[in-house]
């Protein structure tokens, strides 16, 4: 088995968890399978860097002395908002030599500045997707998934999504058993699918200002299998259907139908992750009525069927008969 060199790029203002999260995954894999990874950290001048939270990180050396690695990982953080020009130039020169080019969170920004993401489908932290797309129109930014792979370029959303990405790479390199062992050791799931949405339904929509609309939002989340049509929800808010639909959209930023779709999908995901209930029972409990309706919703939004979602996210689970 060939050893893979992993190089983590450090800089002032780095998000420490963007570094330590994936690093702990790869270090755990190396402990489980000795000789699999050689992990190195480097800053521009080889000196210590201060993270965005004030933590000092001491690298193994300088980027100038770093040989072209198998996997080059660029974390995010405040230091990527206006990245050091020397760092961008180093990435432009050395990035193409890496077998895998990886970013966590806003680490996609310096990679884009270096021209390494042109023509690629990528993601980043939800708060910076619009910024990345505006500044780099040649980059295809997808704001929804927690991580995306396009050829040898792998990008992830914010912070903890870097752990999901690292587990996916360990599974690719060393197999599912090693990745599962690492995930269990770190007490995390193996693994959220890359195309799982960054947001839960409640986080992706605003909370309504008016109490009747807030009550409706709460009712939807507690009764995904109920009658959640506009007329029924409007009656609960004591509004006409037309007025309700307009007010709901104005205060939450989404339509009632889309909000209901998100709640039902999230409810079904949780049941697939946390229970051994059969797909038919989950479909009814989540308001889909039939397994086929739930399957269409999963394929449309997540790109995977419910059974495959369960296999990826909760590998030890077995559906009940």
N, C-alpha and C positions, 0 to 999 in steps of 0.2 A: 504494500500500500504506500503510495507516494504521500509524503508529508506536504500539507498545504500551508504556505506562509500567509498569515493574516496581518495586515497593517492598518492600525487605527490612527487616523489623523487627529492630532490635538491642536487646540488654539485657544487663546483667551476668549472667554465668553461661551465656551462649549457647554452644552447641557450634559451634566455628568451622567445622568441615567442613560442617555443615548450611547454613551461609551460603555458604562459598566454593565448595563443590561445585556446587550449582545456579547460582551466580553465574557461574562459569567457563563453564558450558554456554551460558547466555544471552549472555555476552560474546562467546563464540566464534561464536554465531549472528549477532550484530550485526556482527562483523568480516567474516563471509562474506556477509551481506546487510545492508549499511549502511542505517540508517534503520528497521530492524525493531523495535528495542527501545531504550528509554531506561531505564537501570538506576539506581535510587536506593537509598540506605540511610539509615535514620533511627532515632534513639533518642528516648526520651521528652523529654529536655531538649536534645538535639543534641550532647551531650558524648560523649567516648570511652567505650567499654564494655570490660570485661575478660572474655574468654572463659573457659570452664571449664578450659582448659588453660593459662591465664595469658597468652594472646595479647591484645594491645590492638587493638581495632578502632575506627577513627575514622569516624563516619558523615558523610554529606553534609549532614545537617541534623536538625531536630527533627520529631517526628511532628505537632506542633502546626501546623507550616508545610507539611506534606505534603498535596498535593491528592489527591483520591480516585483511586487508580491503576486501571489495567486489571487488573493481577494483584497481589494482596497476599500476600506470602509470610512466614509465621511459622516460624522455625527452632526447634529444640528445645535441650535442654541443662539443666543444673542449675537455671537461673533460671526454668524453667517449673514446677518442683515446687510452689512457692507463688508464683505470678506476682504481680507488682506490681499492686495494685488499679487504679492509674491506667492501666496498660497494658490491663487487661481492659476498663476503661470506654472507652478509646479504640477498642479493637477492636469493642465493642458498638455504638459510634456510627458508626464508619467502615467496618466490615467489610461491611455490606449494600450499600455503594456500589461495591464492587469487582466487576468482571465475573467474575473468578476469585479464589477464596479458597483458598490453598494452605498446607499445613503440612508440615514435615519432622520426622520423629521425634516427640518430645513437644511440638512446637509445637501439636499438637492440643489439649493441655490448656488453655492460655489461650483458644483458640477455643471450647472447650466451656464454659468458665467464663463466656464472654460470651454464651452461648446460641446461638451460630452453627452448632452441629452437631446441634441437636435434630432428631430424625427422619431424620438422615442415616446412611448406611453409611460408616464410616471405619475407618482403621487407624492404628497408631502402633507404636513400638518394642515388640517382643514382651514385654519385661519390664514394660511399663506398661499393657498391654491390659486386664488385670483391674482395675487401679486406675481406669482411665478408665471402664470399664463400671460399676463399683460407684459411683463418685462422680457419674456422669451417666447414669442409667438411660434417659433419653430418647434417648441416642445409641446407634446400632447398631454395636458394635465388632466388626470381623472381624480376628482375630489372625493370619491366615495370609498374605494377599497382601503384596507389597512396596509396592504403592500401589493406591489405590482412587479412582475418580471417581464422585461422586454429584451429578449436575447440575453446578453451577458450583463445587462444593467438591471439592478434590483433596487427599488426605492420603497420606502415605507412611510407611514403616517407618523404621528407624534409619539415620542417617548416609549411607552410600553409596547407599541407596535413593532419596535425594533427587536424585542424579544421573540415575538411571533415570527418575524422574518428570519432571525438567526436559527430558530428551531427548524424552520423549513429548509434552510441551507444545510443544517446538520443532517436532517433526514435524507436530503439529496446526496450528501457526501458519504454518510456512514450507515444509513439505513434507519428504518422506523424504530427498531428496538433501542438503539442508542439515543435517538431523539426523545423517545418516551421516557427513558431512564433519566435523562437530564431534566425533562419537564417535571417529572415527579419529584426530583431532588429540589427543584426551585419552587415547587408547589404552584405550578402554572399548568394550564391546559395545553395539551398537544392536540392540535394546535388550531387556532382560529384560522379559517380559510382566508387567503389573501383578499378575496373579493367580499369578505364580510364588511358591512358598512362601518364607517368610523363612529357614527352616532347611533344612540338609541332614539326611539321615537320621541320620548319626552325631551331629550336634549336637542334634537334637530329642529324642534318647533319652539316658538316662544311660549311662555305662560301667559294666558290671557289676563288682561287687567281687571275685567269685570267678573264679579263673583259667579253669576250664572254660567258664563262660558268656562271659567275655571272648574266649576262643578261638573260640567259636561266632559271636560278633558279627563277628570278623575274617574267619572263613570265609564268612559270608554276604556281606560286602562284596567279597570276592575271587572268589566263585563265584555271581553272581546267576543264572546259567543252570543251576545244579545242582539237586538234589533238596533243597528247603528246607522240606519238610513237617515238622510237629512231631515225628513219629516219627524221621525221619532226623536231625534236629538233636539230639533227646534222646539218641539213640544216640551221637552224636559227643561229647556232654557226659557220657556214662556215667550217665544218669539215666533214670528212667521218664518216659514222655511227660507224665503228669499232674504229677509233681514238677518236671519241666523247665519246663512252661508256667507253673506258679505261681512258681517261682524267677526265671524270666526277667522276668516282669511285675513282681515285687517289686523287682528290682534295676535294671531299666531304665526302669520307668514305662510300658511299653507291652507289648502281646502279641507273641509271635513272629511271628504272621501280619501284623500291622500293620508291624512292623519290616521284614520281608521286602518288603512292598509298597513301603515308602519307599525301600529300597535299590534295588529294581528300577527304580522310577520315576526315581530320581536317576541311575542308570547309563544308562538310555535317554536322559535329557535330555542328559547329557554327550556321548554318541555323536552325537546330533542336532546339538549345538552344535559339536563338534570334528572330526567326520569327514564324509565324503560317502557313507558307507555307505547302502544302500537301507533302507527301513523294514522290509522282511521280515527282512533280516539283523540289524538292530538288535533287532527283536522277539525273535528267537531268542537273541541274545547276552545279552539282559536277562532272560531267563527267562519271557517271555510266551508263547512258542510260536508265536503267530500275530499278524499285524498288527492284526487286529480286536480281540484281547484287549488289546493295547497301546493301541489307540485308545480303548477303553472306560475303561481306567485313566487315560489323560490327560484325557479329558472329565470323568470323575468328580472328579479331584483338581485339575486346572489349568483346566478349562473350555475347553480348546482341543485340537484334534486334533494328532497328531504333526507332520503336514506344516505346519500353521499355526504351531506352536511353532517349527519350524525356520526358517520364513520370517521370523518376528519376531525371533528371537534371533540367527540367523546368516544375514543377508540375502544374503550373497555365495555361500552354499553351494548346490550343486545336487546332488540325490540321484543316486547312481550307478545305472546301469541294472541 
